[in-house]
Amino acid sequence: MRPTVTAPVELPPRLAELVDDFSGVGVKDRLQLLLELSEELPALPAKYSGHRESMEQVHECQTPLFLAVEVDPEHTVRLFFDAPLEAPTTRGFASIMHTGLDGESADTVLGVPNDFYLALGLGEAVSPLRLRGMAAMLARIKNQVRSAG
Amino acid sequence: MPVPNDTNPKLAAYAHPERLVTTDWLAEHLGEPGLAVVESDEDVLLYDTGHIPGSVKVDWHTELNDPVTRDYVNGTRFAELLGEKGISRDTTVVIYGDRNNWWAAYALWVFSLFGHADVRLLDGGRAKWVAEGREVTREVPTPATVDYPVVERDDSVIRAFKDEVLAHLGQPLVDVRSPGEYSGELLHMPDYPQEGAVRGGHIPGAASVPWARAAAEDATFKSRDDLEAIYQQEQGLSPTDEVIAYCRIGERSSHTWFVLTHLLGFAHVRNYDGSWTEWGNSVRVPIATGTERGSVK
């Protein structure tokens, strides 16, 4: 049976760039790239810092990850993440989401294919099991964008 | 020359004190010939953010598991892996990691399947080393490859498979997952299907002893007396019992396997690594739900 053919979805530019970066290098360098991204995850702004109750926990991540999504009147999506320094992989995943999706429109975020992360080639580097957190993160971001809209 | 054991008095009270070293001991012996230090974490990148000088990383998922079959690597691959890390058959290996040594204990258990003789855990793991302000580095060592013999895994002594668990029903089982996973309620969270299992609950007759109860605040193992109070007095287990421990994929239960076997001296403990992701997805195996142990009808 052939899969349903759908029109290719264009990823937002910075997310597409990340996919290119990751898929263009070997497994070892992908880990290095993820490590660098984990270090670039912005700190929480004061309004969320110390206010985890106002954020949503992503239970599917092996380590605690908290997420907040804002959609402004122009439908621009803002993303905020909080994960401990001892969880660099989770921080790296969050940083991919932040780099790729923060500042995009709600429609663009909702249009990102749920399985886009497979193209990053991280399955080989970190194991498919660990990637579940990434799928869950995107699903929860989309849910929040939808309920804000 | 063999690397000496740690003679710290806290460790001396355990059944097999030679299986643990303290951070003091490790700091003193770092770099000695015949000693290899291995970091094994849940987080595959944590080692890369800084690790104990001279230590090498062994990742449980990408290095100790077979990439295709749900199983551990075979003897050939294990020999290659350890050889590349500069570990010989007679090397003393000290493993440490994040989360109270959860994954470190898993790695130690896998090393034990291959019969690596001298493999120890760092009491308190990564957290204690870091909390004490000891040196960490990002410098990754490049050990010269050494010969490690191809030794086939022995799955018959410390590993249990599903059929063996079925045959074991009625004898002691320890479920080391969280209370919510044990009772089965975690499968019923609205909107978010949990990983893996289509059925929730536990293996009938299993005692619920979450694995982290064996760890103290500072991530070290609790004292022998405290551990006996939990597993022997409270749960009624005896060192001569045949015990099978399990969790979701066999990692947390490796920690409990270590506690029962090496710290309390139980002689017949097996880890069921298929654990709940196998049991909870299997057709027609008995399951108990709720907080009671339940029994096989």
Contacts between the chains, C-beta under 8 A, distances in Angstrom:
chain1	res1	chain2	res2	distance
A	31	B	44	7.1
A	31	B	45	6.5
A	31	B	48	6.9
A	32	B	48	7.6
A	34	B	45	6.3
A	35	B	45	5.2
A	35	B	48	5.2
A	35	B	49	7.0
A	38	B	45	6.6
A	59	B	189	7.7
A	59	B	192	6.4
A	60	B	192	7.1
A	60	B	195	7.0
A	62	B	42	5.8
A	62	B	43	7.7
A	63	B	42	7.4
A	63	B	43	6.8
A	85	B	49	7.7
A	86	B	43	7.0
A	86	B	46	6.4
A	86	B	98	6.2
A	87	B	43	5.5
A	87	B	46	7.7
A	88	B	43	5.9
A	88	B	45	3.9
A	88	B	46	5.9
A	88	B	48	7.3
A	88	B	49	5.4
A	89	B	43	4.9
A	89	B	44	5.6
A	89	B	45	4.8
A	89	B	46	7.8
A	90	B	43	7.2
A	92	B	45	6.6
A	124	B	62	7.8
A	125	B	44	7.7
A	125	B	62	7.4
A	126	B	44	5.0
A	126	B	45	8.0
A	126	B	61	7.7
A	126	B	62	7.3
A	127	B	44	7.4
A	127	B	61	4.0
A	127	B	62	5.6
A	127	B	65	7.9
A	129	B	61	6.5
A	130	B	44	6.8
A	130	B	61	7.0
A	132	B	195	6.3
A	136	B	192	7.5
